[in-house]
Amino acid sequence: MLKKLSRLLDEAGISLSDHQQQQLVAYVELLNKWNKAYNLTSVRDPNEMLVRHILDSVVVAPHLQGSRFIDVGTGPGLPGIPLAIVLPEAHFILLDSLGKRVRFLRQVQHELKLGNVEPVQSRVEDFPAEPPFDGVISRAFASLNDMVSWCQHLPAPSGRFYALKGHVPDDEIAQLPAGFSVENIIKLQVPELDGERHLVLLNHNKI
């Protein structure tokens, strides 16, 4: 699995240390192990997890600006755990409302010795942003409208929303509330992944 990960990272143009690659593989192994009892992801094959979960997450890393992020609706830690491994200087709050997912995340944090993640069980509307975040990240969490409505209290004035999407969600962009604008839409290249991937960057123009 380490060999396959190394090849995928090469194809994506991402350079990681041996230790980081080993952490990513260890995370997949934990995800596969816990998935049998906790049903954390519909992806059952660890090799498929490398593409659909790990690579799909780490390709976002070069586009993040800042050092303090919150991954809302993180589920089993996606994209937060892979991003925290790739960006050890940044800090990630991993937010989910389901206790079993947060228990899994704490186990991952413990086993991989990740000092830059903090799993939190909470509904996003109830979570205080103190201090506010440089980036609010979501992957398959909600529509853009719901994301900005539920999370508008989380970013700092210069902070951004980072939404991981498949196709460009033109209908969702058209329905964004007043005060929110699209800063950029980045087409992501994920080796061996079927279908398109885009990162939608949103600004909140606070008055």
C-alpha positions in Angstrom: 0.0 0.0 0.0 2.9 2.3 0.7 4.3 1.7 -2.8 0.9 2.5 -4.3 0.6 5.7 -2.2 4.1 6.8 -3.2 3.2 6.4 -6.9 -0.1 8.2 -6.6 1.6 11.1 -4.8 4.3 11.3 -7.6 1.5 11.4 -10.2 -0.2 14.2 -8.3 3.1 16.1 -7.9 3.0 16.0 -4.1 6.2 15.4 -2.2 5.9 14.0 1.4 8.4 12.5 3.8 8.5 8.7 4.5 7.1 9.4 7.9 4.1 11.3 6.5 3.4 8.5 3.9 3.6 5.9 6.7 1.1 8.0 8.7 -1.3 8.2 5.8 -1.2 4.4 5.3 -1.6 3.8 9.0 -4.7 6.0 8.9 -6.2 3.9 6.0 -5.5 0.8 8.0 -7.3 2.2 11.1 -10.2 3.4 8.9 -10.5 -0.1 7.3 -10.3 -1.8 10.7 -12.9 0.4 12.5 -15.1 0.5 9.4 -16.2 -3.1 9.9 -17.9 -2.2 13.2 -18.6 1.6 12.9 -19.5 1.9 9.2 -17.5 5.0 8.8 -17.3 5.0 5.0 -19.0 3.2 2.1 -15.5 2.5 0.6 -14.5 -1.0 1.7 -11.2 -1.5 -0.2 -8.1 0.0 1.4 -6.5 0.5 -2.0 -9.6 2.4 -3.1 -9.4 4.5 0.1 -6.0 5.7 -1.0 -7.5 7.3 -4.1 -11.0 8.3 -3.0 -10.1 9.5 0.5 -6.3 10.2 0.9 -5.4 11.6 -2.5 -8.8 13.3 -2.8 -8.0 15.2 0.4 -4.2 16.0 0.1 -4.6 17.6 -3.3 -6.3 20.5 -1.5 -3.3 21.2 0.7 -1.4 23.6 -1.7 -4.5 25.8 -1.9 -5.0 26.4 1.9 -4.0 29.8 3.3 -3.4 30.3 7.0 -2.7 28.0 9.9 -6.0 27.4 11.7 -8.7 25.4 10.1 -12.0 23.7 10.9 -13.2 20.6 9.0 -17.0 20.7 9.4 -18.9 17.4 9.1 -15.5 15.7 9.0 -17.0 12.2 9.3 -14.1 9.8 9.7 -11.7 12.7 9.4 -11.9 13.7 5.7 -10.2 15.8 4.6 -9.0 16.9 8.0 -6.7 14.0 9.0 -4.8 13.7 5.7 -4.4 17.5 5.6 -3.1 17.6 9.1 -0.5 14.9 8.2 0.5 16.9 5.1 0.5 20.3 6.9 2.0 19.6 10.4 2.4 23.3 11.1 -1.3 24.0 10.7 -4.0 23.2 13.3 -7.2 21.4 12.5 -10.5 21.2 14.5 -12.3 18.1 13.3 -16.0 18.7 13.9 -18.7 16.1 13.8 -22.0 15.6 15.6 -21.8 11.8 15.8 -20.0 10.3 18.9 -18.8 7.1 17.2 -16.9 9.2 14.5 -15.3 11.4 17.2 -14.2 8.3 19.2 -12.6 7.0 16.0 -10.9 10.3 15.4 -9.5 10.4 19.0 -8.1 6.9 18.4 -6.4 8.1 15.2 -5.0 11.1 17.0 -3.6 8.9 19.7 -2.1 6.2 17.5 -0.6 8.5 14.9 0.5 11.0 17.5 -1.1 13.9 15.7 -0.6 17.0 17.9 -2.2 19.4 15.4 -5.8 17.9 15.4 -8.6 18.3 17.9 -11.7 16.1 17.4 -14.8 17.8 18.7 -18.4 16.4 18.9 -20.8 19.3 18.2 -23.3 20.6 15.8 -21.6 23.2 13.7 -24.2 25.9 14.6 -23.4 25.4 18.3 -19.6 25.5 18.0 -18.0 28.9 19.0 -15.2 30.2 16.8 -12.8 31.5 19.4 -10.5 32.5 17.9 -12.0 32.6 14.4 -10.6 30.3 11.7 -8.4 31.1 8.6 -10.4 28.4 6.7 -13.6 26.5 7.0 -13.4 23.2 5.0 -16.1 20.8 4.0 -16.2 17.7 1.8 -19.6 16.3 1.0 -21.1 18.1 4.0 -23.9 20.2 2.6 -24.9 22.6 -0.3 -22.9 25.8 -0.5 -25.9 27.7 0.8 -26.2 25.5 3.9 -22.5 25.5 4.4 -22.2 29.3 4.5 -25.4 29.7 6.5 -24.5 27.3 9.2 -20.8 28.2 9.3 -20.8 32.0 8.8 -19.7 32.6 12.4 -16.6 30.5 12.0 -14.1 32.3 9.6 -12.0 35.4 10.5 -12.7 38.5 8.5 -10.0 37.4 6.0 -10.9 33.7 6.3 -12.3 31.6 3.5 -14.6 28.7 2.9 -13.1 25.7 1.1 -15.8 23.4 -0.3 -14.7 20.2 -2.0 -17.1 19.3 -4.8 -17.4 17.0 -7.8 -18.7 19.0 -10.7 -18.8 22.8 -10.5 -22.0 23.4 -8.6 -23.4 26.2 -10.7 -26.9 25.9 -9.3 -25.5 26.2 -5.7 -23.3 29.1 -6.6 -26.4 30.9 -8.1 -28.2 30.5 -4.8 -25.5 31.8 -2.5 -26.9 34.4 0.1 -26.0 38.0 -0.2 -22.6 38.8 1.2 -20.9 35.7 0.0 -18.9 35.5 -3.2 -16.9 32.9 -5.1 -13.2 33.9 -5.1 -12.0 31.0 -7.2 -12.9 27.5 -8.5 -9.9 25.2 -8.8 -10.0 22.0 -10.8 -8.3 19.3 -8.8 -6.3 16.5 -10.4 -6.7 13.3 -8.4 -4.8 10.3 -10.0 -7.0 7.2 -10.8 -10.2 8.9 -9.6 -13.3 8.7 -11.8 -15.2 11.9 -12.2 -14.3 15.5 -11.7 -13.2 17.3 -8.5 -13.3 21.0 -7.8 -12.4 23.2 -4.9 -14.7 26.2 -4.5 -13.2 29.1 -2.6 -15.8 31.4 -1.0 -15.4 34.8 0.7 -17.7 36.3 3.3 -17.9 40.1 2.7 -18.6 41.1 6.3 -20.0 44.6 6.5 
